[in-house]
Every structure is written in structure tokens, then in C-alpha cells.
Amino acid sequence: MTPSSRIPPRDRDAVLQALRAGVVPRRGLQFVQVGRAGEVGALIADIERIADGGGGIRFVIGDFGAGKTFFLSLVRSIAQEKGLITLSADLNPDRRLYGSSGQARSLYNELTRNLATRAKPDGGAMASIVERFVTTALQEAKTNAVPVESVIQQRLHALSELVGGYDFAQVIEAYWRGHDQGNEQLKVDAVRWLRGEFSTKTDARLALGVRTIIDDDQFYDGIKLLACFARLSGYGGVLICLDELVNLYKLPQAAARNANYEQILRILNDSLQGSAEGLGFVFGGTPETLLDARRGLYSYAALQSRLSENSFAAQKGLQDFGGPVIRLANLSPEDLYVLLTKLRHVQASGDPEKYLLPDEALPIFLTHCQKCIGAAYFQTPRNTIRAFLDLLSVLEQHPELDWHQLIDTLNVGAEKTADHDVGEDRAPGAVTQSADDDELATFRL
């Protein structure tokens, strides 16, 4: 085993513990990614376009347990490696794109709390971004022998063209004053304003001398200001990942749903027309969230016309990655086999000599799962993955046991898609579709 092939214990434990619990790991995604090369390639192209100053928007559609959350987490990791800032949040009734009682501000607050960079992938990177802006301004001022204030003001001039840009620039200047004077409270107040944590304009005026705050009406304008500021700070741009779009679909009031869909339409238009520079969005939702003509995105005529499927690709059963909608394809049995080999490799910390199961055990395990739950074992394989990791855990703690007997006694249940599953993180998987044939009959190693 070479040092480069060894999997760090922190990443190993994060992957195994999260997947055994049925949720997406925050670290080590690269060790368990399989399949979906076309979908990943399409998002990488979007990320590169955003880094070049363009915009992008995608709707990742798949059933419960299909791997949407895993896919969004993978895209976030790629964006961070490409030099972008990422913001992520799950939509819910109290956190949505439009609201009149603080719901949009709550979403903005959650997004900025989860703001992450390559150096701080776990979130909480707002202060680091502002500090980077100030540091580069100091270096430029020293190189050109000019006052730091003039450099900062010149850089922030680009923000004045955007809605709310003047107060945003004032807050950044307040952070610089706190940095220059050693006033930590002023720096904290500036970061709080940038995160949308001020609830009244009076408090913001007393703390920072600005007359506005980021509230429900300024949600999207605040996001665009962040994207512009990210590029001024030396980052490629901003990618925003919003999961659980189904919670907008479930809003009981038609007026509230339509108001949120109108905000999505505004974002979509800006992204497609090139008005949003260095800003991209990725939404995760279920098929009914998109297709339901009564409550889904298709109930809003303008969205339906922009998100409709390519009829030429649909007739041939093809996937068109050029449109804003990406449907997650099924994992094949071969993909799941590769995934199990990767999980075995992770469990052994990257050392083949520590594998707890031989190669011949994997097809036997998959055959047992197919007998228990049918084609769902690879289409929505969360329970299959959990059962496999449980098996490895038992063998690790009791090496004297026979894996043949353990597999024979293993009970694998089918994935449940009840309403209470909404909002949970998802392990790697694929879209559930009908499968009348025995897919294992065509299985090849």
C-alpha cells in the first residue's frame, strides 16, 4: 500500500458512520462516487462557466432515496476545488425563497451560515472571505504606495451598480475600520450584517451606520451582492445548492407557492440571460415537484415553458444535459458492485490486505439483496448499502464468523418513501423506476 492510497481515519469514519445512518457524509465523497459521469460532467461545465463570470441553474430531479443530496454534496465539493464559494441549505416551510414573515431572511441566514470554501469546507467562512478581501487590499496599497481606504473604495465601486450595493460596501468598510483599529466588536457586527442576522434597521444603524438590512425583500439581491463580492475577494464565484424543493411544492397556499415559483423564475431568467455574473444555482427535487400541473413547477406556465423536456431526446430515451433539468439516471447493478468494492476499500482504510470480504462474496451479497427486495436493491440502494456496512462491522468485531452464514441470515428491507422521509439526507443511489426483468441476470464482473 502506497502512502497516497491510504484513506485518512477522519475521512474513513465520516463515510462509514454517515452511510450506516442513511445520511450523506460531509467528507470523503470522492471515495464512494460511482456512475453518472454525464451528470457530473454537465455540472463541472456549469462550474467552469460560473468561474469565468457566467451564470448557471440546474434542477436535479430524482425520487426519494435516489441520491439527490449525495449528488448535490459532490457538486459542492467540486465547486470548492475549482475555487468557488458554496452556500447550501434545505428548503422548508420556514426557509423559502419568498416570504413575508422572515422566511426568506431565514433561508439567507442559513445559506450564509453554511458558506464554505476549499479552506473551510464545513461552513462558517464569511469572516475569512472578508478578511481575504481586506488582506489583498492591504497588499495592493503597499505595492502601489496608496492609502488602503482608496483601494478598498475603488474595489467596492463595482457594488454600487447593484441593488443595496452602497450599504453593502459601507459594511465592508466598517469591517476594515475594525481591522485597522483593533475593534473586534465592529468586525463581528459587520459579519452579522453580511449573514443577515440583524432583525431591525435601528440595530444596524446603531452598530454600523447603515440604514438597510437584508430582509425578505432583499434576499436575492443580497445573494447577487455576495457573488460580486466573492469575485472581488479573489474567488471564482458562488454556487448555491438548495435541496428539498418538494417543501415548496407542499405549501398549502397557492399564493405562497406561486410567489416562490416567481422568485425561481427570476433566478432562472437571470441565469439564462447572463444577468447573474459568477452565480449559479442547483435545486434538488422529486419528479412530482417538477411535473405536477396543479402544485409543481409546471403549474406556473412560464416555468413550464422554460423547463419542458427536449422532445427529440425524450422520443429516443436519451438524456439532454444541455437543458436546466437533469434527471438522475438509475445506478446499474454493475455500478452498485463498484460502490460495494469502494466501501470495502474505505472500511479497510485503503489497504487491500485488510479486506474483510473476498471478491466472490460481493456477487453473493447482491444476489441475496435482489431476492429480498427485487430491483430496488440497486435503484434506491440505501438499505443495501447500510446492510453491507453492517455486515462489515460485524466481521470487523468478530473475525471468527463465517461470512456465508451471515449473508444467509441477513434481512434487507425495501426503501420506504413516506412523507416523514422528506428532509432527510440521502445516501448514494438512483431514480426508482419500474423493472420487470431480473437485472441480475445480465450482471457481469
N, C-alpha and C positions, 0 to 999 in steps of 0.2 A: 504494500500500500504506500503510495507516494504521499507526502505531506499535503499536496494540493487537492488530493481526492478525499481527504478526511473531512467529515462533516462536524462542525463545531458543536459541542454539547448544548449550547444555548439554542441553536437552530434545531438540532435533533429533538430536544424536549418540547420546543414550541410546536413543531409539526405534529409529533405523536400525540401530545396532550390535547391539542385543539381538535384533531381529526377524530380521536376517540370520543370526544364530547359532541361531535357532529357539527363543529363550527370551523370557520376558516382561520388558519394560522396567520398571525401578523408577520412572521418571519419565515424564511426558508421556502417560499413558494416555488423558487426555481428548482428545488429538488424533487417536486412531485407534479410538475406541469407535464401533461401529455396531450397529444392531438390538437385539433383546432388551429392548425398552422395558418389557414386562410384568415380566420377571425383575428388572430393575434397580429398577423401582418397588416391587416387593414387598420387596426388601432395604432400600430407603430408608425404607419404612414401619416395618420392624423397627428400624432405627437410631433413628428418631424415638421409637419406643416405649421403647427402651433409655435414651435421653436423658431420658425422662420418669420414669425409675425402674422400668421394667418389665424383662422378660427376653425372650429370643428364641433360637430354634435353627432352623437350616436345613441340609439335606443337598443339596448341589449335585451332581447326577448327570449324567455325560456320558462318552462313550468317550474313549480316548486321542487327543490332538490336538483335542479338542472345545472347548478354550478355558476349562477349569475354572480353571486357575491365573490366566489373564488376568482372568476374572470375579472371582475372589477378591481379586486385587490392586486391581481397580477398586472393589470394595466397601470395601476398607480405605481407599482414598483418600477416598471419600465420607464414611466414618465420621470420619476425621480432620478433614475440612472442617466436619462437624457438631459438633465439639467432643468427640469420644470419643477414648479411648486405644485403640490397637490392638496386639494381640500376634499373632504369626504364626510357624508352624513347619510343616515337613513331618514327618509320622509315618514312622517306620521301625522295624525290629526293636529298635533300641537307644533309641528315643524313642517311648514309647507312654503311654496314659492310665493303665495299671495295670502294675505290675511289682514284683518282689521283690528285684531286684539293681541298683537305681538307675535303671531305665528311665524311670519316671515323673518322678523328680527331674531326669533329663537333659532330658526334654521341658519341664519347668518352667523349667529354666535356659536352654534355647534360646528359649522364648517371651519370657522377661524380657529376654534379650539383644536380641531384635528388637522390644522395646517401643518404640512410636513415637507421636508426637503431630503435630499440624499444624506446630509449630515445628521438630520434629526427625523428619521423615518417614522417615529412613533407619535408625532404631533407636537404642538406647543412651540412652533418655530417662528411665531410672529416677531418676537423681540429680536431673534437672530437675524431676520431679514432686514429690519430697520437698522440694526447695528451694522450690518454689512453695507447698507447704503451710506451711513454716516462715515464708516471707515474708508470706503472708496472715495468719498468726497474729500476727506482729510488728505488722502494721498494725492489727489489731483490738485488740491490747493497748495500743498507743499511743493509739488513738482513745478507748478506754474507761478509760484510766489504771489498768490492772490488770496484774499480773505476767504475763509471757509464759508461764511454766510452767503457770499456772492455765488460760490459754486453750487451750494445747495439750492438757492433760489433759482438759478439758471436751469438746473436739472429738473426742478419741480414745476417749471413753467409749462411743461407738456401736460400736466394735470389740469391746468386752468381751462382747457378746452372741453373737459368732461363735466357732467352734472355733479355738483358737490365737490369739485376739484379744489376750489380755493380753501375750504375748511380742511380738507384732507392734507393739503400742503402745509397749512398752519399747524396741524397736529405733528407732522414730521419735523417742522422747525422747532416746535416745543420740545420734542424728544432730543433734538440736537442741543438746545439750551440746557436741558437737564444733564446731558452727557458732558457738556462743557463746564457747567457749574457744579457738578457732582450732586445734583438734586435728584435723588433716586425716586422720590415721590412723583416728580414731574414726568419722569420716564415711564413709571408704572401707569400713570393716568393716560399718557399718550397711547400706550399699548392697549389699555382698556377701551379707549375710544375706537381704536382700529378694530378691535374684536366685537364692537357693538355692545359693550357691557354697560354703557351709560343709558339709563332709562328715561331721564328728563334732560331737556335742553338747559335748564337752570344749572344743574350739576356740571354739565360740560362747560358752560360759560365760566363758572367759578373756578374750575380746575385748569382749563386750557385756553379760555378766552375765545372759544368758537361758539357760534350760535345755532349749529345744527348737530344732530346725531344721526346715526344710521338706524332708522326705524323701518316699519313695514313698507313705507312708500319708497325708501331708498335702497331696498335690498339689492336689486340687480345693478343699479348704478354703483353701489358700493363694491360689488364684485368686479365690475369693469375698472374701477379705480385701482383695486388690488392688482389686477392683471397688468395695468400700465405701470404701477409702482414696482412690481416684480421685475419687469424688464429694465426699469431704471436702476434696479439694485444688482443687475448682472445675471439674472435668471432668464431662462428661455421663454417663460410664460407661466400660465396657470391652467391646470386640468382639474375640473370639478366632477367628482363621482357621486351621484345621488341614487341610492338603492331604494327598493321597496316603493316604486312608483304606484304599486297597487293600492297604497293608502290614499292616494288622491282619487283613484277610481272608486274607493269605498266611501268617500264623503257623501253623507245623506242629502245635503242640499245641492240642488242643481246649480244654483247661482255661485256657490263656493267652488264647485268643480270647474265651472266654466271660467271663473276668474283665474284659477290656477292654470287651466289649459291656455288661456290667453297669454299668460306670462311665458309658458313654454313656447307658444307661437312667436312671441317677441324674441326669445333667445334663439329659436330656430331661424328666424329671418335674419337676425344679425350674423349668425354663424355662416349661413349660406350666401349672404350678400357681401361678406367680408368686412362688416362694420365692427366686429369684435376682434381686435388685434391681440394676438398672443393669449387667446382664451378658448378653452374647449370644455364641452360638457359630455358626460356619459351617464345615461339613465338606465337603470335596471328595472325591468317589469315583466309581468306574465302576459301570455297571449291575449287573455280577455281584457287586460288593461289597455292594450292597443286596439283590438278588433271590435270590442263591444260597441255597437252603433247607438246604444242608449246611454251608456255611462262612461265608456272608454274614450281614448283619444280620438277614435273615429267618430264620436258623437259631435265633435267640433269640426265643422265642414272644412275650414281652412287647414287644419292639421291633417285631416284625412287625405286631402288632395296632395299634400306635401310628403306624407308618409306612406302612400299607397305602394304596393309591391310592384316590381317590374314584371309586367305581364309576360314578356318574352322569356324571362328566366323561369317564371312560375310554370309555364307550359312544358318546359323541359326538365323541371325538377331541379333547377340549378340555384345556387346562392349568388346573389348580386351584392358584392361588398362595396359597390360604389354609392349605394343609397344610404340614407341615415339609419335605416333599420337593419340590425344584424340578428338573425335567428341562430341561437346556439345549436349546432348540429349534435346529433347523438354521438356519444362515445361508442366505438365498436368494441366487440369482445377482445380484439387484439389490443386496443387502447387500454382497456381495463387490465389486461395481463401485464402490459408495460408498467402501468401505475402500481400494481402489486409488487413488481420487481423493484421499483423505486422505493416503495415503502419498506420493503425488506432491507434495502440498502441503507436507508435512513436509520432504521432500527439498529443496524449493525455499525452505526457511526461511520459508514463508508468503507468498512473493512470486510471484503468477501469471506475471509476466514471465520468471521463471527456470524455468518448467516445461520439462522435457527431452522430454516426450512430448505430442503433441496429443491432444485428446479422442477422435478417431477411432481412436487406437492402442489404447485400453483394451479395447473390444469385440473387436478383432482378437486381442489378447493372451489374453483369456478364451476365445475360440474355440479358439485353439491349445492351451491347457491342457486344455480339455474333450476334445479329440481325443487328447491324450496319456494322461490318467488318468480320463476319464469324470466322473461326478458327484462324485467325491471332491475335485475341484478347488475346490468351494465348501463341501462338507460338513465336510471336515477340511483346510482350505486352508493349512496351514503351509508346505508346499513351494511352493504357488502364490505365497505372499507372499515367500518367500525368492527365488524365481526373478525376481519383479518387481523386488525391490530390487537384485538382481544386475544386472539389465538397466539400471536407473537409474544404478548405479555405473559401469558400463562407458561409458554415454553421457556421464556427467559428466566422465570422464577422457579420453574420445575423442569429442569432439563432431562430428568429421567423419564418423563411421559412420552408416549408414542403419539406422534402427530396424526397417524392414520386413525387411531381411535378418537382423538379429539375432533377431527373433522367430521367423523360419522355422527358424533353426538351434538354437533353444532346446530343451533336453531337460528336461522336468519329470517327476519320478518320483512314484509313489504313496506315501502315508504308510505307514510300517511301524509295526506295533504289537507288536513282540516284547517279551519280558519285560524286556530290558535297557533299554527305554524308561521303565520305571517310575521315578518320582522326578525326571524331568526337568521343567523348566518348560515351559509350553505357550504358543504364540502364539495370537492370537485365532482362533476357529473355531467349530465346531458339532458336534452329535452325529452320528455316522455312522449312516445308515440306508440301506436298500436304495432304489435309484432306478432303475426300469426305463426311464423315459422320458428323452428328451433334454431336460433342463431348460432348455437354452439356446434351445430353440425358442420358449419363452414369454418370453424375455428382452426387457425394454423399458427404454429410457432415459427 
